[in-house]
Amino acid sequence: MDTGLQPALEEKELLEQANQPKLEETAAAFWRFLKSPRCLSDTPTPSAQVWLPFLQLFAMNTATAFGAALLVFGLMTVLGMDPLAGHKLESFLLDTHFVLAFLLVAVVGPVVEEFFFRLPLRFTKARAFTAFLGICLFCLPLALEVLGTSSLINIVLVTLLMLLTIAFLLSDTWSERLRQVWQRHFGVVFYTFSLLFALMHLANFENLDVPLALMPLLVVPQFIGGLFWGYIRLRYSLTWAILGHGLFNAIAIALSYITM
């Protein structure tokens, strides 16, 4: 046997092991990121090296999010509330063909939500504009609905924010200032996007028998998902975040059909 090949084989084996992190290593890296969020390197990673850590992160998110849902909804039920009574998913599934429902929940929804809430994590002027547009379209209307403001006030506030967003897009000065704030306080930016993403899902509930102060607990699973998809978007790419989000929603919709 040609022993000259041995060093090359050992180097290849070490490289393969480095590309196959253990679950605890992936979890530790994710935890370090959550303690100090930062814009990770955007150097493309070959897909062959992504699948294992991606599936590990997906499994962690699924277990954590479903566990949090069981805990939150279980405690509320014990306290005499019925948090799922006003959820729109059941009526949506009953009124929509399975194929269309699956496409909307597991494909279209993740693409749109990741575009507005995860794409802007890496700052550019266009992506910041996308973030503000998402706030105008999804978050502000929901907040105004919860506050019970009149339709006229809602229209005025949304229009005003849209005009400010357009003004920002046209201003290099404001864009540069925002970029500096974005980079200096990236941790705040990251957690804000995750929180806004979660709160947006309160729109899935109506006629809630839950005190206003407890409503954010209803979307803790979505907040957890936002943390994972945000990390995956920064660590790998937006495509991987969309894929993970879509797979999670596919599992959720499948379980919903089974338990209806």
C-alpha positions as CSV (number, residue, x, y, z in Angstrom):
1,M,0.0,0.0,0.0
2,D,1.3,3.5,-0.9
3,T,1.7,5.2,2.4
4,G,2.2,8.5,0.6
5,L,-1.6,8.7,0.3
6,Q,-2.2,8.4,4.0
7,P,-1.8,12.2,4.9
8,A,-4.2,13.2,2.1
9,L,-6.7,10.6,3.3
10,E,-6.5,11.8,6.9
11,E,-6.9,15.4,5.8
12,K,-10.0,14.5,3.7
13,E,-11.4,12.6,6.7
14,L,-10.8,15.6,9.1
15,L,-12.5,17.9,6.6
16,E,-15.5,15.6,6.3
17,Q,-15.8,15.5,10.1
18,A,-15.6,19.3,10.3
19,N,-18.5,19.5,7.8
20,Q,-20.6,17.1,10.0
21,P,-21.0,18.9,13.3
22,K,-22.6,17.1,16.2
23,L,-26.0,18.3,17.5
24,E,-24.5,19.8,20.6
25,E,-22.0,21.8,18.5
26,T,-24.7,23.2,16.3
27,A,-26.8,24.1,19.4
28,A,-23.8,25.7,21.1
29,A,-23.1,27.9,18.0
30,F,-26.7,29.0,17.8
31,W,-26.7,29.8,21.5
32,R,-23.6,31.9,21.2
33,F,-25.2,33.8,18.4
34,L,-28.4,34.5,20.4
35,K,-26.3,35.9,23.3
36,S,-24.6,38.3,20.9
37,P,-26.3,38.5,17.5
38,R,-24.0,39.7,14.7
39,C,-24.0,39.8,10.9
40,L,-22.3,36.5,10.1
41,S,-20.0,36.0,7.1
42,D,-22.0,36.0,3.8
43,T,-19.5,33.6,2.1
44,P,-21.6,31.0,0.3
45,T,-21.5,27.5,1.9
46,P,-21.8,24.4,-0.3
47,S,-25.1,22.7,0.1
48,A,-23.5,19.4,1.0
49,Q,-22.1,21.1,4.1
50,V,-25.4,22.8,5.1
51,W,-27.8,19.9,5.1
52,L,-26.7,18.3,8.4
53,P,-26.6,21.5,10.6
54,F,-29.8,22.8,8.8
55,L,-31.7,19.6,9.8
56,Q,-30.3,19.8,13.3
57,L,-31.5,23.4,13.6
58,F,-34.8,22.5,12.1
59,A,-35.3,19.7,14.6
60,M,-34.4,22.0,17.5
61,N,-36.8,24.7,16.3
62,T,-39.6,22.1,15.8
63,A,-39.2,20.6,19.3
64,T,-38.8,24.0,21.0
65,A,-41.7,25.7,19.2
66,F,-44.2,22.9,19.6
67,G,-43.1,22.4,23.2
68,A,-43.7,26.1,23.9
69,A,-47.1,25.9,22.2
70,L,-48.2,23.0,24.3
71,L,-47.0,24.7,27.5
72,V,-48.6,28.1,26.7
73,F,-51.9,26.8,25.4
74,G,-52.0,24.1,28.1
75,L,-51.6,26.6,30.9
76,M,-54.2,29.0,29.4
77,T,-56.7,26.1,29.2
78,V,-56.0,25.2,32.8
79,L,-56.7,28.8,33.7
80,G,-60.1,28.6,32.0
81,M,-59.3,30.3,28.7
82,D,-59.8,28.9,25.3
83,P,-56.9,30.5,23.2
84,L,-57.5,28.4,20.1
85,A,-61.3,29.1,19.9
86,G,-60.7,32.2,17.8
87,H,-57.9,30.8,15.6
88,K,-58.6,31.2,11.9
89,L,-56.7,28.2,10.7
90,E,-59.5,25.6,11.2
91,S,-62.0,27.7,9.2
92,F,-59.4,28.4,6.5
93,L,-58.6,24.7,6.1
94,L,-62.3,23.8,6.0
95,D,-63.1,26.4,3.4
96,T,-60.0,25.9,1.2
97,H,-59.0,23.0,-1.0
98,F,-56.1,21.0,0.5
99,V,-53.7,21.6,-2.3
100,L,-54.3,25.4,-2.3
101,A,-54.2,25.5,1.5
102,F,-50.9,23.7,1.4
103,L,-49.4,26.0,-1.2
104,L,-50.5,29.1,0.6
105,V,-49.3,28.0,4.1
106,A,-46.2,26.0,3.2
107,V,-44.9,27.8,0.1
108,V,-46.3,31.3,-0.5
109,G,-46.5,32.3,3.2
110,P,-42.9,31.4,4.0
111,V,-41.6,33.1,0.9
112,V,-43.4,36.3,1.6
113,E,-42.6,36.4,5.3
114,E,-38.9,35.6,4.9
115,F,-38.7,38.3,2.2
116,F,-40.0,41.0,4.5
117,F,-38.6,39.8,7.9
118,R,-35.4,38.0,7.2
119,L,-34.0,39.4,3.9
120,P,-33.4,42.9,5.4
121,L,-31.2,41.5,8.2
122,R,-28.3,42.1,5.8
123,F,-28.5,45.9,5.3
124,T,-28.9,47.6,2.0
125,K,-31.1,50.6,1.2
126,A,-33.5,48.4,-0.8
127,R,-33.7,45.8,1.9
128,A,-34.3,48.5,4.6
129,F,-37.1,49.8,2.4
130,T,-38.5,46.3,2.2
131,A,-38.5,46.1,6.0
132,F,-40.4,49.4,6.4
133,L,-42.8,48.2,3.7
134,G,-43.4,45.0,5.6
135,I,-44.1,47.0,8.8
136,C,-46.6,49.2,6.9
137,L,-48.4,46.3,5.3
138,F,-48.4,43.8,8.2
139,C,-47.5,45.1,11.6
140,L,-48.9,48.6,11.8
141,P,-52.5,47.7,10.6
142,L,-52.6,44.9,13.2
143,A,-51.4,47.2,16.0
144,L,-54.0,49.8,15.1
145,E,-56.7,47.1,15.0
146,V,-55.7,45.9,18.5
147,L,-55.8,49.5,19.7
148,G,-59.2,50.0,18.2
149,T,-58.5,53.2,16.4
150,S,-60.8,54.5,13.7
151,S,-60.4,53.6,10.0
152,L,-59.6,57.2,9.1
153,I,-56.8,57.4,11.7
154,N,-55.5,54.0,10.4
155,I,-55.4,55.2,6.8
156,V,-53.6,58.5,7.8
157,L,-51.0,56.7,9.9
158,V,-50.3,54.0,7.3
159,T,-50.1,56.6,4.6
160,L,-47.7,58.8,6.7
161,L,-45.4,55.9,7.3
162,M,-45.4,55.0,3.7
163,L,-44.5,58.6,2.7
164,L,-41.6,58.5,5.3
165,T,-40.5,55.2,3.9
166,I,-40.4,56.6,0.3
167,A,-38.5,59.7,1.6
168,F,-36.0,57.5,3.2
169,L,-35.5,55.6,0.0
170,L,-34.7,58.8,-1.8
171,S,-32.3,60.1,0.8
172,D,-28.7,58.9,0.9
173,T,-28.1,60.7,4.1
174,W,-30.8,59.0,6.1
175,S,-29.9,55.7,4.5
176,E,-26.3,56.0,5.7
177,R,-27.4,57.0,9.2
178,L,-29.7,54.0,9.4
179,R,-26.9,51.7,8.1
180,Q,-24.7,52.8,10.9
181,V,-27.4,52.3,13.5
182,W,-28.2,48.9,12.0
183,Q,-24.6,47.7,12.3
184,R,-23.9,49.3,15.7
185,H,-27.1,47.8,17.3
186,F,-27.5,44.7,15.2
187,G,-28.7,42.7,18.2
188,V,-31.6,45.0,18.7
189,V,-32.4,44.8,15.0
190,F,-32.4,41.0,15.0
191,Y,-34.6,40.6,18.0
192,T,-37.0,43.4,16.8
193,F,-37.5,41.6,13.5
194,S,-38.2,38.3,15.3
195,L,-40.7,40.0,17.6
196,L,-42.5,41.8,14.8
197,F,-42.7,38.6,12.9
198,A,-44.3,36.9,15.9
199,L,-46.7,39.7,16.7
200,M,-47.9,39.7,13.1
201,H,-49.3,36.3,13.7
202,L,-51.8,37.6,16.2
203,A,-53.8,38.4,13.1
204,N,-54.6,34.7,13.0
205,F,-56.8,35.0,16.1
206,E,-60.1,36.7,16.4
207,N,-62.6,37.1,19.3
208,L,-59.9,36.1,21.7
209,D,-60.9,35.1,25.2
210,V,-57.4,36.1,26.4
211,P,-56.4,39.3,28.3
212,L,-54.5,41.8,26.2
213,A,-51.4,41.5,28.3
214,L,-51.2,37.7,27.7
215,M,-51.7,37.9,23.9
216,P,-48.0,38.0,23.1
217,L,-47.7,34.5,24.7
218,L,-49.9,33.1,21.9
219,V,-47.1,33.8,19.4
220,V,-44.1,32.6,21.4
221,P,-43.7,29.6,18.9
222,Q,-43.5,32.1,16.0
223,F,-41.0,34.2,18.0
224,I,-38.8,31.1,18.5
225,G,-39.1,30.3,14.8
226,G,-38.1,33.8,13.9
227,L,-34.9,33.3,15.9
228,F,-34.0,30.1,14.1
229,W,-34.9,31.3,10.6
230,G,-33.0,34.6,11.2
231,Y,-29.9,32.6,12.3
232,I,-30.2,30.2,9.3
233,R,-30.6,33.2,6.9
234,L,-27.5,34.9,8.3
235,R,-25.4,31.7,8.7
236,Y,-26.3,30.1,5.3
237,S,-28.8,32.0,3.1
238,L,-32.4,33.3,2.7
239,T,-33.2,30.2,0.6
240,W,-32.4,27.9,3.5
241,A,-34.5,30.0,5.9
242,I,-37.4,29.8,3.4
243,L,-37.0,26.0,3.2
244,G,-37.0,25.6,7.0
245,H,-40.0,27.8,7.4
246,G,-41.9,26.0,4.7
247,L,-41.1,22.6,6.1
248,F,-42.2,23.7,9.6
249,N,-45.5,25.1,8.2
250,A,-46.0,21.9,6.2
251,I,-45.8,19.9,9.5
252,A,-48.1,22.3,11.2
253,I,-50.8,22.1,8.5
254,A,-50.5,18.3,8.4
255,L,-51.1,18.1,12.1
256,S,-54.0,20.5,11.8
257,Y,-55.7,18.3,9.2
258,I,-55.1,15.2,11.3
259,T,-56.6,16.7,14.5
260,M,-59.6,18.5,13.0
